[in-house]
Amino acid sequence: MQECLGAAGLHPRGSGGTQLQARTLTVTGLSCALPTLGKGVCRAERVTLEDVQIGNPRPPGQAGTCIRARRLTLSGDVRFRAELISGRVFGLLPLTLSTATVPPVPVPFLHLTGVHASGLSTLASHATTQQTKIAPSAATADCPATRPTPPSHSPPT
C-alpha cells in the first residue's frame, strides 16, 4: 500500500503507472506550488474519494496492487501529484489537467465527478477507508491497469 500511495519523502513522485478512478473527488484547502518550485506537488487539508479504485500495475510477471473502497479520506498534511486528472467540476464543467499546471492560487473547496487520474503519487498524515479491498491486480480485472481515457473533451489551449 505504501508503494501505491507514495514512498516516504518530501515530494511524492509518481512512477507513471498508478491509476485512479472515482465517482467523486472532494478536496478542501487545496494549494499548489509554482511548477518550477514544487515539481507539480499540491497540498490539501483533506481529500475524500467515493467509490474509488486505485491500481498500481507492475511489469509482466510481477504482481501489482488494486485498492477498492467505498470511501477513502486522506487528511492532515496531504501532498499529491498526478500526470493527469480529469473529471467534471461540480458535476458540470469538464476539466483535464496535470498538478504541474495548476496555478499557485489557493482553492478552498473543489468537487469533481467521474474522476480519472494517472501518474498518481500521494502522501498523507492519516488515511481512513470504508468497505475496502486490497488485492493483487491480477486477481481484480476491473481495477485500473492502463492509462485511463479522459472524457471526450479537449483541454483548453
N, C-alpha and C positions, 0 to 999 in steps of 0.2 A: 504494500500500500504506500509506503514511503516513496518508492520509485515512481509510482503513478502520480502521486500528489506533489512530488518535487523533493529533491535532495536538500538537506540542511545547508544553509548558506545565506549570505546577504541578498543575493539576486538569483531568483529561480531562473533556470534556463531550460526550455523545452527541448526535447530530443527531436521534435518534429513529428513524433509518432503518436503521442497521446491525443485521443479524440474524445469529444464530449457531445452528447445530445441531451436536451432537457426540454420539458414542456414550458417551464418558466425559469427565469433568472432574475433575481431581485438583488440589487446592490445598494447599500447605504454608505454614505461617507466616501465616495469614490474620488481619488485624486491620482493623476499620473504625472510623472516627472517629464521634463523635456526629453525627447527621444535620445538626444546625444548624451545626456547625463544618466538617465535611468535605464537605458537599453530596453525600453519597452515595458518596464515593470510598473504596474499600477498598484495602488494601495486602497484598501477599503476597511471600514469598520465591521461590516457584515456582508456575507454573500450567501444567499439562500437559493437552492436549486430544487425544483419539484419534478418528480418523475424523471430522474436523471440516470444516464448510462455513461460510464467512463471506461474507455477501452485503451489499454496500453499494449498494442501488438508488438511482437518480437519477430526477429528473423525466423525463417522456416527452421523447424527442429527445436525451437526454444518456446517455452510456454509464456504467454502474455498474461495479463490480468484484466478482468472485467469486474467493474463495480456497478451494481444496480441498486438504486434506493428510491423510495417514495419521496423522501426529503433528505437533503444534505445541507447543513448550515455550517459555514466557516465563520469564525468570529475572533475578536482580539486583533492582533496585528496581522491582517491578511495581505499577502502580496501575491500577485499573479501576473502572468504574461501569456499571450496567445498570438500565434502567427495569423490566425483568422478567427473572428467571431461574427456570426450572422444571426439575425433574428428580427423581430418586429418590436419597435419601441412602443410601449403601452398597447401592444397588440395591433398596431395600425401601420406605422411608418417603417418600411424596410430599411435595415441598416446592416452593412458589412464593413468591417474594419479590422485592423491589427492594433494591439495595445501600443505598438510603437508609433502609431499615427494619431493617438488620442491627444488633443491639446492639453496643456497643463492648467486646466480650468476645473476647480472643484465642482463635483456634481453631487448634491445631497442625496438624490434618490433616482434610481434607474430601474425600470422593469421591462424585460424583454420576453417575448413568447416565441415558440418554435426555434429554440436556440441550437446552433451547431457551432462547435469550436474545434480547431486543430492546432497542433503545436503547443499544447497547453502545459503549463507548469504552475504550481500553486504551493504556497506555504501559509500556514495559519497557526495561531496560538491554540485554538480549540476547533474541534470538528465534532458535530453531532449528527447522527443519522437516524432514520426511521425506516423500518422494513427493508433492511439492507442485505444484499447477497454479494459475496466476493468469491469469484471463481476463476479458474484458468480460462483464458479467452477461447481456447479451442473447444471448451465444453459449453460455451454460450454463443450460439450462432447469431443472435440478434444484438450483440454488443458492437459498438462502432469499431471496425477493424481497418477501415480505409478512410482516406480523407473524405469528410462529409461534403456533399454537394450543396453549395449555398442556394438559397431561394432564387427563383428565376427573376432577378433584377440586377442591374449593374450599379456598382458603387459610383458615387459622384466623382467626376474627374476634375 
